[in-house]
């Protein structure tokens, strides 16, 4: 006999627990199935060298819990006292084992319904539209809605001849003593590749890190999946001539030999000149991809981005399988390599937004809202109060927005934390003028070296030049039926405190004053 629920969540990592908590507190019928023996199984293995690169800033100078989440990249959202990761570690970059302990405690203390030791091996869908998930023991679970929160769990291997003979990031030994005096090639120039390289600097004779693309530094691009400073010590050893090097180009082939490997490299900076290089070890650190092999053909989601991620609508639903949703790092397909949806401090808010969508679609629960007078002072005050403390818009810059819906008559409605793409097409904005409120960097922010004092920067607190600001600042846009009518940039501020009457409040109030006059004119007028 099958176990039947309304919502079946696959995976008890951070995203599965976050969604489970929200479903549980809403009184919904749900179950989380987890292959491992406890929550957070992923963090028992990864990162391989056991140091997280997610900020754990315990001291912020304020006791405002919403503001503090800006600096706390590991905690899940809850109303439970004490369930903050900052109470589990004093380190800015904590150990992965502390994340396992936190997630285990979160699941247990909140009483979430999790079935451990239960691995999904087959997903089908019948004529009744029910999803049927079979575990490794043959037990069947049925659900009206299926949410996959497993993350990209299968190694992504580029199509390089011979790559199967190399060692993989998820399996290679992590003891530096295993690499004494060896020549090592690391394929992949993300954080896992450089984490691996840094680990071997003291023992390996030569380390080469190869990849076809330029290195992107997170402090410049503001995408935290790019190379973080904590992992870039290897760059010193390259630029200061310590035998190590970056290979800019494509790996054309890997040949296993009696005494190691022969690797053919095509160099980008040398007009694609090829060269054969010898190594004792080759390690592949090229990331992971979504494993869709458990899905039957008739309910297998479409894949995108080199078949690494499931394609999703603005509601994080499969584009090809209705009722199949995704939570956690798989959500990043909507802001791939631009935002923070691939990380806890980003997707915890996307998961909350997804839950509100589910509540609205299937249970008739309207999106939480606050009524405000449709007056310039009231709206500008509400927007500035929000951007000065929100963590969701801070972390999910340019991806999540607050929404202010106005009509020709009556009060305005203020909604929090919708995906921007979703806001433009949802029922909340149908037939009405509306304003989106986001925090955003300037369009060319990733091309500016923030440490180069010769580069011209927009002055702080300057309302006249706010439109050209490169650093994070609030942006308010006026739309009608999805068409942009006007936008206003609030001047950037060094400490992100948008409180100045002259620089911030007055210009925003003037913007609302102009745009509310336009909003009062019916769309068919004139």
C-alpha positions in Angstrom: 0.0 0.0 0.0 1.4 3.4 -1.0 2.1 6.3 1.4 0.0 9.2 0.1 0.6 12.9 0.8 -0.2 16.2 -0.9 3.5 17.3 -1.0 6.4 14.9 -1.3 9.8 16.6 -0.9 12.9 14.7 -2.1 16.0 15.7 -0.1 16.5 16.7 3.6 19.2 19.3 2.9 18.8 23.0 3.7 16.2 23.5 1.0 14.1 20.4 1.8 14.1 21.3 5.5 13.2 25.0 4.7 10.2 24.0 2.6 9.3 21.3 5.0 9.2 23.8 7.9 7.0 26.2 5.9 4.6 23.4 4.9 4.5 22.1 8.4 3.7 25.4 10.0 1.0 25.9 7.4 -0.6 22.6 8.4 -0.1 20.9 5.0 0.1 17.2 4.3 3.8 16.6 3.4 6.7 14.2 3.7 10.4 14.6 3.2 12.3 11.6 2.0 16.1 11.5 2.5 18.5 8.9 1.3 21.0 9.5 4.1 20.8 8.6 7.8 20.3 12.2 8.9 19.6 15.7 7.5 22.3 17.5 5.6 24.0 14.4 4.1 25.7 16.5 1.4 27.7 18.3 4.0 29.1 15.1 5.4 31.2 14.9 2.2 31.4 18.4 0.8 33.3 20.6 0.6 36.0 18.0 0.5 38.4 20.0 2.7 35.7 20.7 5.2 35.7 24.5 5.3 32.6 26.3 4.2 32.9 29.6 2.4 29.5 30.9 3.5 29.8 33.9 5.9 29.0 33.3 9.6 29.2 36.9 11.0 28.0 36.7 14.6 28.5 40.4 15.6 26.8 43.1 13.6 26.2 45.9 16.1 22.5 45.4 16.1 20.0 42.9 17.5 17.6 43.3 14.6 17.1 39.6 13.4 16.1 40.6 9.9 19.1 42.8 9.4 21.4 40.2 11.0 20.4 37.6 8.4 22.2 39.7 5.8 25.5 38.6 7.4 24.4 35.1 8.4 24.6 33.0 5.2 23.9 29.6 6.8 20.7 29.9 9.0 17.3 28.7 7.8 14.2 30.8 8.2 12.1 30.0 11.2 10.3 31.5 14.2 12.1 29.1 16.6 14.4 30.6 19.3 17.9 29.4 19.0 17.8 27.9 15.5 20.4 30.2 14.1 23.7 28.9 12.7 25.6 31.7 14.4 25.0 29.8 17.7 26.8 26.8 16.3 30.1 28.2 15.3 32.3 31.2 16.2 34.3 30.9 12.9 33.6 33.3 10.0 34.2 30.3 7.7 32.8 27.4 9.7 33.5 23.7 9.4 31.1 21.6 7.4 30.5 19.2 10.3 28.9 22.2 12.1 26.4 22.5 9.3 25.5 18.9 9.6 24.9 19.3 13.3 22.8 22.4 12.7 20.6 20.8 10.1 20.1 17.7 12.2 19.0 19.8 15.1 16.8 21.9 12.9 14.9 18.9 11.6 14.6 17.3 15.1 13.7 20.4 17.1 11.0 21.5 14.6 9.5 18.0 14.4 9.6 17.8 10.7 8.3 14.7 9.0 11.4 13.2 7.4 11.8 9.5 6.3 15.5 8.8 6.5 17.3 6.0 4.7 14.8 6.4 1.9 16.4 6.9 -1.6 14.2 7.7 -4.6 15.0 5.3 -7.4 12.1 5.8 -9.8 9.5 8.5 -10.4 6.5 7.9 -12.6 3.1 9.6 -13.1 -0.2 7.9 -13.8 -3.3 8.9 -15.6 -4.6 10.3 -12.3 -1.8 12.9 -12.3 -0.3 11.5 -9.1 3.4 11.3 -8.8 4.6 7.9 -7.7 8.1 7.6 -6.2 9.6 4.2 -5.5 12.4 3.9 -3.0 15.3 1.3 -2.9 13.1 -1.2 -0.9 10.2 -1.0 -3.4 8.0 1.1 -1.1 5.8 3.5 -3.1 5.0 7.1 -2.2 2.2 9.0 -3.9 1.9 12.8 -4.1 -0.2 15.5 -5.8 2.9 17.7 -6.0 6.5 16.7 -6.1 9.3 19.0 -5.0 12.9 18.0 -5.8 15.4 19.5 -3.4 18.4 17.2 -4.0 20.6 19.8 -5.7 22.8 18.9 -8.7 24.0 15.7 -7.2 25.8 14.0 -10.1 29.4 15.1 -11.2 29.4 17.1 -14.4 32.1 15.7 -16.7 33.0 17.7 -19.8 33.2 15.8 -23.1 37.0 15.3 -23.0 38.4 12.1 -24.4 39.9 10.1 -21.5 38.4 12.1 -18.7 37.0 9.0 -17.2 40.5 7.9 -16.3 41.1 11.0 -14.1 40.3 11.3 -10.5 37.2 13.3 -9.5 36.8 16.0 -6.9 34.2 13.9 -5.0 36.6 10.9 -4.7 40.2 12.1 -4.8 42.2 11.7 -1.5 42.4 15.0 0.5 45.6 14.2 2.5 48.3 16.4 1.0 50.9 13.7 1.9 49.4 11.6 -0.9 50.8 14.1 -3.5 54.4 14.7 -2.3 56.7 15.9 -5.1 54.1 15.1 -7.8 53.0 17.1 -10.9 49.2 17.7 -10.6 46.7 19.0 -13.2 43.4 20.3 -11.8 40.7 20.7 -14.5 38.2 23.4 -13.4 38.7 26.9 -12.2 35.9 27.3 -9.7 36.1 27.2 -5.9 36.4 23.4 -5.8 39.4 23.5 -8.1 41.2 26.2 -6.2 40.2 24.7 -2.9 41.9 21.5 -4.1 45.0 23.4 -5.4 45.4 25.3 -2.1 45.4 22.1 -0.2 48.3 20.7 -2.3 50.6 23.8 -2.4 52.8 22.6 0.4 53.5 19.1 -1.0 53.0 19.0 -4.7 56.0 19.8 -7.0 53.9 21.5 -9.7 50.2 22.3 -9.8 48.5 23.5 -13.0 44.9 24.7 -12.9 43.2 24.6 -16.3 40.1 26.0 -17.8 38.8 27.7 -21.0 37.4 30.8 -19.4 38.8 33.8 -17.6 38.9 33.6 -13.8 36.0 35.6 -12.3 36.7 36.9 -8.8 33.6 37.1 -6.5 34.6 40.4 -4.9 34.4 42.0 -8.3 31.5 40.1 -10.0 29.4 39.9 -6.7 28.5 36.4 -7.7 29.6 34.3 -4.7 30.0 31.2 -6.8 33.0 32.8 -8.6 36.4 32.4 -7.0 36.3 33.5 -3.4 39.3 35.2 -1.8 39.6 32.5 0.8 40.4 30.0 -2.0 42.7 32.2 -4.1 46.0 31.9 -2.4 47.1 29.7 -5.3 47.1 32.8 -7.5 50.0 34.2 -5.5 52.1 31.0 -6.1 51.5 31.5 -9.9 52.2 35.2 -10.2 55.1 35.1 -7.9 56.8 32.2 -9.8 56.6 29.3 -7.4 56.3 26.6 -10.2 52.5 26.6 -10.3 50.5 28.0 -13.2 47.1 28.6 -14.7 46.5 27.0 -18.1 44.2 29.2 -20.2 42.7 26.9 -22.8 40.9 23.7 -23.6 41.9 20.2 -22.6 41.7 18.2 -25.8 42.5 14.7 -24.4 43.7 12.8 -21.4 45.8 9.7 -21.9 46.6 7.3 -19.0 50.2 6.0 -19.3 52.3 3.6 -17.2 53.8 6.5 -15.2 50.9 8.9 -15.1 49.1 11.0 -17.6 49.8 12.7 -21.0 47.4 15.7 -21.4 46.9 17.6 -24.6 46.2 21.3 -24.0 45.1 24.0 -26.5 46.2 27.4 -25.2 43.9 30.3 -25.7 46.5 32.9 -25.3 48.8 31.4 -27.9 46.5 31.2 -30.9 45.3 27.7 -29.9 48.8 26.2 -30.0 48.6 22.7 -28.6 51.1 21.0 -26.3 51.4 17.7 -24.6 52.1 17.9 -20.8 53.0 15.1 -18.4 51.4 14.8 -15.0 51.4 12.3 -12.2 47.8 13.0 -11.3 44.8 14.6 -13.0 41.9 15.8 -10.9 38.5 16.9 -12.4 36.8 19.7 -10.5 34.1 20.7 -13.0 31.0 20.9 -10.8 27.8 18.9 -10.7 24.6 18.4 -12.6 21.1 17.4 -11.9 20.4 13.6 -12.0 17.2 13.1 -13.9 17.7 9.4 -14.5 15.1 8.4 -11.9 12.3 10.0 -13.9 10.3 8.0 -16.3 10.2 9.3 -19.8 6.7 10.7 -19.6 7.5 12.9 -16.5 11.2 13.6 -17.1 11.9 17.4 -16.9 13.5 19.3 -19.7 17.2 20.1 -19.0 19.1 23.3 -19.8 22.6 24.9 -19.4 24.5 21.9 -20.9 21.9 19.6 -19.4 23.0 20.5 -15.9 19.8 21.9 -14.5 16.0 21.4 -15.0 14.3 24.1 -16.9 11.9 26.1 -14.7 9.1 28.6 -14.9 9.2 31.9 -12.9 7.4 29.8 -10.2 10.2 27.2 -10.1 7.9 24.6 -11.7 9.2 22.3 -14.4 8.5 23.8 -17.9 7.4 20.4 -19.1 6.0 18.5 -16.1 3.2 20.4 -14.3 3.2 19.9 -10.5 6.9 19.2 -10.4 8.7 21.9 -8.5 12.3 22.5 -7.5 13.8 24.0 -4.3 17.3 24.9 -3.3 20.4 25.1 -5.5 18.4 23.8 -8.5 16.5 27.1 -8.4 19.6 28.9 -9.7 18.6 28.2 -13.3 16.5 31.4 -13.0 19.5 33.7 -12.1 22.4 31.4 -13.2 25.8 32.9 -12.3 24.2 36.3 -11.6 22.6 35.9 -8.1 22.6 33.8 -5.0 19.9 31.2 -5.7 22.5 28.5 -5.6 23.4 29.2 -2.0 21.5 28.9 1.4 21.5 32.7 2.0 19.7 33.1 -1.3 17.5 30.1 -1.8 16.0 30.3 1.7 14.1 33.3 0.4 13.2 31.7 -2.9 11.9 28.7 -1.1 9.7 31.0 1.0 8.4 32.6 -2.1 7.8 29.2 -3.7 5.8 28.2 -0.6 3.6 31.3 -0.9 3.0 30.4 -4.6 1.9 26.9 -3.5 -0.4 28.3 -0.8 -2.0 30.7 -3.3 -2.3 28.1 -6.2 -3.6 25.1 -4.2 -5.0 26.4 -1.0 -6.5 29.8 -1.8 -4.2 31.6 0.7 -3.5 35.1 -0.6 0.0 36.5 -0.6 0.7 38.3 2.6 0.2 42.1 2.2 0.1 45.4 4.0 -2.3 48.1 3.0 -0.9 51.6 2.6 -2.4 55.0 1.6 -1.6 55.5 -2.1 0.2 58.7 -1.2 3.8 59.7 -2.0 5.0 60.1 1.6 3.5 56.8 2.7 4.9 54.8 -0.1 8.4 56.3 0.0 8.5 55.8 3.8 7.5 52.2 3.4 10.0 51.5 0.7 13.0 53.0 2.5 12.0 51.4 5.8 12.0 48.0 4.0 15.3 48.4 2.0 17.2 49.6 5.1 16.7 46.2 6.9 15.5 43.5 4.5 17.7 40.5 4.1 15.8 38.9 1.2 16.2 41.8 -1.3 19.8 42.3 0.0 20.8 38.7 -0.7 18.7 38.1 -3.8 19.7 41.3 -5.5 17.9 42.0 -8.8 16.1 38.6 -8.5 13.5 39.1 -5.8 11.5 42.2 -5.4 8.9 43.8 -3.2 5.7 44.8 -5.0 3.5 47.8 -4.5 0.2 47.6 -6.4 -1.9 50.7 -6.9 -5.2 51.4 -8.5 -7.2 54.4 -9.5 -9.1 54.2 -6.2 -8.4 52.9 -2.7 -5.2 52.0 -0.8 -2.0 50.5 -2.2 -1.0 46.9 -1.4 2.5 46.1 -0.4 3.7 42.5 -1.0 7.1 41.2 -0.1 9.6 38.9 -1.8 8.4 37.8 -5.2 10.7 36.8 -8.0 10.8 39.7 -10.4 9.8 37.5 -13.4 6.9 36.1 -11.5 5.6 39.5 -10.4 5.2 40.6 -14.0 2.9 37.8 -14.9 1.0 37.0 -11.7 -2.6 37.7 -10.7 -1.5 40.4 -8.2 -0.4 42.8 -10.9 -3.1 41.9 -13.5 -4.9 45.1 -14.7 -3.1 47.4 -12.3 -0.2 49.8 -12.1 2.5 48.5 -9.9 6.0 49.3 -8.6 8.8 46.8 -8.1 11.4 47.5 -5.4 14.8 45.8 -5.7 18.3 46.1 -4.5 20.7 46.1 -7.5 24.2 46.7 -8.6 24.9 48.8 -11.6 24.8 47.1 -15.0 28.6 47.3 -15.4 29.5 46.6 -11.8 31.5 43.5 -12.6 33.8 45.4 -15.0 34.9 47.9 -12.3 37.9 47.2 -10.0 36.6 48.5 -6.7 40.2 48.8 -5.4 41.4 51.1 -8.2 41.1 54.6 -6.9 41.7 56.1 -10.4 38.4 54.7 -11.6 35.6 57.3 -11.5 32.8 56.4 -9.0 29.5 58.1 -8.6 29.6 60.2 -5.4 27.9 58.9 -2.3 24.5 60.2 -1.5 24.2 62.0 -4.8 20.6 61.8 -6.1 21.5 63.5 -9.4 23.9 60.7 -10.5 22.3 57.8 -8.7 21.2 56.2 -12.0 24.9 55.5 -12.8 25.7 54.0 -9.4 27.7 50.7 -9.6 27.4 49.6 -6.0 24.3 48.0 -4.4 21.4 50.5 -4.1 17.5 50.5 -4.2 15.7 50.7 -7.6 12.0 51.4 -7.9 10.3 50.8 -11.2 6.8 51.7 -12.3 5.0 49.2 -14.6 1.7 48.9 -16.3 0.7 45.5 -17.7 4.3 44.5 -17.7 5.5 47.7 -19.6 8.1 49.8 -17.9 6.9 53.4 -17.5 9.6 54.9 -15.2 12.4 54.0 -12.9 14.1 55.7 -10.0 17.5 54.8 -8.5 18.1 55.7 -4.8 21.6 57.1 -4.3 24.1 54.6 -3.0 25.5 54.9 0.5 28.7 53.6 1.9 27.0 51.8 4.9 23.8 51.0 3.0 21.7 53.4 5.1 19.2 55.1 2.9 18.0 57.6 5.5 18.9 61.0 4.2 16.0 63.3 3.6 17.9 65.3 0.9 19.6 62.4 -0.9 17.1 59.5 -0.5 13.7 60.4 0.9 12.8 63.5 -0.9 13.8 62.3 -4.4 11.9 59.1 -3.9 8.8 60.9 -2.7 9.0 63.2 -5.7 9.2 60.1 -8.0 6.0 58.6 -6.4 4.3 61.9 -6.6 4.8 62.1 -10.4 4.0 58.4 -11.0 0.9 58.2 -8.9 -0.6 60.9 -11.0 0.0 58.7 -14.1 -1.2 55.6 -12.3 -4.6 57.3 -11.6 -5.1 57.7 -15.4 -6.8 54.6 -16.9 -4.7 52.6 -19.3 -7.1 53.3 -22.2 -7.2 57.1 -21.6 -5.6 59.3 -24.3 
